Amino acid sequence: MVTVSQLLGRARVAYEALGVLGEEIQDEWQYVTDLGRVWLAELDRVAAARADEQATPGAQAAVDRLIDEIERISDPHRAIDWLSTFPQAVLLALGPGPVSPPAAAAPASPA
């Protein structure tokens, strides 16, 4: 079985390649680099937070399918469309992480 962190590592590599393809459109270079910076940081944040969590077989299949889909893209304009879609779909496929218990409420101060 694969961890969420490992799965996101594979998604990250595919996403970076997609960004390189999108950068071919000079007029969209800033947009592409901004999207890449933000979404790669989010994928890294989730990977760190869920590092040792095992990915479910369904999540693994879904992310692998998404990676396969973006690896088929050859048009830079289509790549740009997927730069915002792909990471959101990957995170959706992973599902919510473990829920942390609520922080203990601070005692009420006397009025």
TORKOL-4160 file (C-alpha; in steps of 0.2 Angstrom, whole numbers, padded with zeros to 4 digits, m for minus):
111
<pt num="1" X="0000" Y="0000" Z="0000"/>
<pt num="2" X="0005" Y="0018" Z="m0003"/>
<pt num="3" X="0005" Y="0033" Z="0009"/>
<pt num="4" X="m0004" Y="0049" Z="0005"/>
<pt num="5" X="0013" Y="0057" Z="0005"/>
<pt num="6" X="0019" Y="0046" Z="m0008"/>
<pt num="7" X="0004" Y="0047" Z="m0019"/>
<pt num="8" X="0005" Y="0066" Z="m0018"/>
<pt num="9" X="0023" Y="0065" Z="m0023"/>
<pt num="10" X="0018" Y="0057" Z="m0039"/>
<pt num="11" X="0004" Y="0069" Z="m0042"/>
<pt num="12" X="0017" Y="0083" Z="m0039"/>
<pt num="13" X="0029" Y="0077" Z="m0052"/>
<pt num="14" X="0014" Y="0076" Z="m0065"/>
<pt num="15" X="0008" Y="0093" Z="m0060"/>
<pt num="16" X="0025" Y="0101" Z="m0062"/>
<pt num="17" X="0026" Y="0093" Z="m0080"/>
<pt num="18" X="0009" Y="0101" Z="m0083"/>
<pt num="19" X="0015" Y="0118" Z="m0078"/>
<pt num="20" X="0030" Y="0117" Z="m0089"/>
<pt num="21" X="0018" Y="0114" Z="m0104"/>
<pt num="22" X="0007" Y="0128" Z="m0099"/>
<pt num="23" X="0022" Y="0140" Z="m0098"/>
<pt num="24" X="0024" Y="0138" Z="m0117"/>
<pt num="25" X="0010" Y="0152" Z="m0118"/>
<pt num="26" X="0020" Y="0167" Z="m0115"/>
<pt num="27" X="0005" Y="0178" Z="m0111"/>
<pt num="28" X="0000" Y="0166" Z="m0097"/>
<pt num="29" X="0017" Y="0164" Z="m0089"/>
<pt num="30" X="0013" Y="0174" Z="m0073"/>
<pt num="31" X="m0004" Y="0165" Z="m0071"/>
<pt num="32" X="0004" Y="0148" Z="m0073"/>
<pt num="33" X="0018" Y="0151" Z="m0061"/>
<pt num="34" X="0007" Y="0158" Z="m0048"/>
<pt num="35" X="m0005" Y="0144" Z="m0049"/>
<pt num="36" X="0009" Y="0131" Z="m0048"/>
<pt num="37" X="0017" Y="0140" Z="m0033"/>
<pt num="38" X="0000" Y="0140" Z="m0024"/>
<pt num="39" X="m0005" Y="0123" Z="m0028"/>
<pt num="40" X="0012" Y="0114" Z="m0026"/>
<pt num="41" X="0013" Y="0122" Z="m0008"/>
<pt num="42" X="m0005" Y="0115" Z="m0004"/>
<pt num="43" X="0000" Y="0098" Z="m0010"/>
<pt num="44" X="0016" Y="0099" Z="0000"/>
<pt num="45" X="0006" Y="0105" Z="0015"/>
<pt num="46" X="m0006" Y="0090" Z="0014"/>
<pt num="47" X="0008" Y="0078" Z="0011"/>
<pt num="48" X="0017" Y="0083" Z="0027"/>
<pt num="49" X="0001" Y="0083" Z="0037"/>
<pt num="50" X="m0004" Y="0066" Z="0031"/>
<pt num="51" X="0013" Y="0059" Z="0029"/>
<pt num="52" X="0011" Y="0042" Z="0036"/>
<pt num="53" X="m0008" Y="0039" Z="0032"/>
<pt num="54" X="m0011" Y="0025" Z="0020"/>
<pt num="55" X="m0020" Y="0030" Z="0005"/>
<pt num="56" X="m0036" Y="0020" Z="0001"/>
<pt num="57" X="m0036" Y="0009" Z="m0014"/>
<pt num="58" X="m0050" Y="0020" Z="m0021"/>
<pt num="59" X="m0040" Y="0036" Z="m0018"/>
<pt num="60" X="m0025" Y="0028" Z="m0026"/>
<pt num="61" X="m0035" Y="0023" Z="m0042"/>
<pt num="62" X="m0042" Y="0040" Z="m0043"/>
<pt num="63" X="m0026" Y="0049" Z="m0042"/>
<pt num="64" X="m0017" Y="0037" Z="m0054"/>
<pt num="65" X="m0032" Y="0040" Z="m0066"/>
<pt num="66" X="m0030" Y="0059" Z="m0064"/>
<pt num="67" X="m0011" Y="0058" Z="m0067"/>
<pt num="68" X="m0014" Y="0047" Z="m0083"/>
<pt num="69" X="m0027" Y="0060" Z="m0089"/>
<pt num="70" X="m0015" Y="0075" Z="m0087"/>
<pt num="71" X="0000" Y="0065" Z="m0095"/>
<pt num="72" X="m0010" Y="0064" Z="m0111"/>
<pt num="73" X="m0012" Y="0083" Z="m0113"/>
<pt num="74" X="m0001" Y="0090" Z="m0126"/>
<pt num="75" X="m0010" Y="0107" Z="m0129"/>
<pt num="76" X="m0003" Y="0121" Z="m0118"/>
<pt num="77" X="m0020" Y="0129" Z="m0117"/>
<pt num="78" X="m0028" Y="0113" Z="m0111"/>
<pt num="79" X="m0014" Y="0111" Z="m0098"/>
<pt num="80" X="m0018" Y="0129" Z="m0091"/>
<pt num="81" X="m0036" Y="0123" Z="m0089"/>
<pt num="82" X="m0030" Y="0108" Z="m0079"/>
<pt num="83" X="m0018" Y="0118" Z="m0068"/>
<pt num="84" X="m0032" Y="0123" Z="m0056"/>
<pt num="85" X="m0043" Y="0107" Z="m0059"/>
<pt num="86" X="m0030" Y="0094" Z="m0056"/>
<pt num="87" X="m0024" Y="0098" Z="m0038"/>
<pt num="88" X="m0042" Y="0100" Z="m0032"/>
<pt num="89" X="m0047" Y="0084" Z="m0040"/>
<pt num="90" X="m0033" Y="0075" Z="m0032"/>
<pt num="91" X="m0037" Y="0082" Z="m0015"/>
<pt num="92" X="m0055" Y="0077" Z="m0017"/>
<pt num="93" X="m0050" Y="0060" Z="m0022"/>
<pt num="94" X="m0040" Y="0058" Z="m0005"/>
<pt num="95" X="m0055" Y="0063" Z="0005"/>
<pt num="96" X="m0054" Y="0072" Z="0022"/>
<pt num="97" X="m0039" Y="0068" Z="0033"/>
<pt num="98" X="m0041" Y="0062" Z="0050"/>
<pt num="99" X="m0051" Y="0074" Z="0061"/>
<pt num="100" X="m0041" Y="0082" Z="0075"/>
<pt num="101" X="m0050" Y="0083" Z="0092"/>
<pt num="102" X="m0056" Y="0100" Z="0095"/>
<pt num="103" X="m0045" Y="0111" Z="0106"/>
<pt num="104" X="m0050" Y="0112" Z="0124"/>
<pt num="105" X="m0060" Y="0128" Z="0127"/>
<pt num="106" X="m0052" Y="0141" Z="0138"/>
<pt num="107" X="m0060" Y="0143" Z="0154"/>
<pt num="108" X="m0072" Y="0158" Z="0154"/>
<pt num="109" X="m0066" Y="0173" Z="0163"/>
<pt num="110" X="m0076" Y="0180" Z="0177"/>
<pt num="111" X="m0086" Y="0195" Z="0172"/>
